[in-house]
Amino acid sequence: MKIYYVILLVILCTVNVLAQQMSLTFCYDTYDMSLNKSYITKKLYFSNDSDTICMKMRIPFNSEKMEINDFGIYYNCHLFKDSTYKFSLERISSHQIPEWEDSYYKSNVEYHDSDIYKFTEKKQDTPFSLKGHYYMYVDIDNIIYKILSVHPDDNCFYPN
């Protein structure tokens, strides 16, 4: 019976290590071109007690219509300036993004041999598409994270 408790404890500890919790205050965002004509880089700047953190979202951009498709972060949440949010993030590689989704992280990243999560961007254009959960993925310091939750979720601006 003790062995089951040990196995359960190991599983719970492993799951907790995979999810990273961050409490951050939203400062502002900017938009920049990416290395793919079908995506724009949205940079979200946050502060914590001592640092500034930049989360990058790679969101669809229709270059023919000059239209940015910004669905917000994590299910259409547009953040309020000076509000504090608690993010639960899971570090992933682009191979963990479902096959049916089009993603900047699938077409425009190359991984380092020494770190399976750290990537370098490469230039490659792809056709414009809205097939994907773009709002679920961010990168921080060239490591991809899947957003598992944002709290408080009632402190979001929902434009639709």
Steps between C-alpha positions, in 0.01 A plus 500: 500500500788737577635455149178646356537809717861540388401469134217750547735743676756473218231564238367804687850643542574449130181678396579793730848534353360517145261788579664831585308764697572869437332798665554802272371854462411594143674819380442534124520322165652569158479345155805418286558323172606137520712285270181377328271728298193318638574576867553806718687488829298645786727578794333510840709675766451413866675589823548298811685600817836549333488439124321580179382194310407495133260233376479475123190381319517410131160595363352472149553793265326528163765695306270547199235678709748637757281343769624380840293219651555564870281265703659603828678260729350176630148488360454860387625675816629850432697615803452821698800725562630495859296187584669199656442156352610156608605284206538126503737404218633170368827492308456313172671442167328576170457125447237504777277743309224296329574402140185667359600843633700746295753666725797733474673269745477210253623686192746756632703341779808282517604332822840497664662159540587566863148608608187344352290802601723793399449616141641740244270672252543443129347688207230307317175629354185290513149560363262699722278275712277521806531128585637494850477604862749786466386656828609190696874525426764756593876502505725646766874519425452269199327224693139411408236481772141382485271712717307273735313775687480874565358632829306702576323417175227753577760779469509478121352719232298288256442706184252258336 
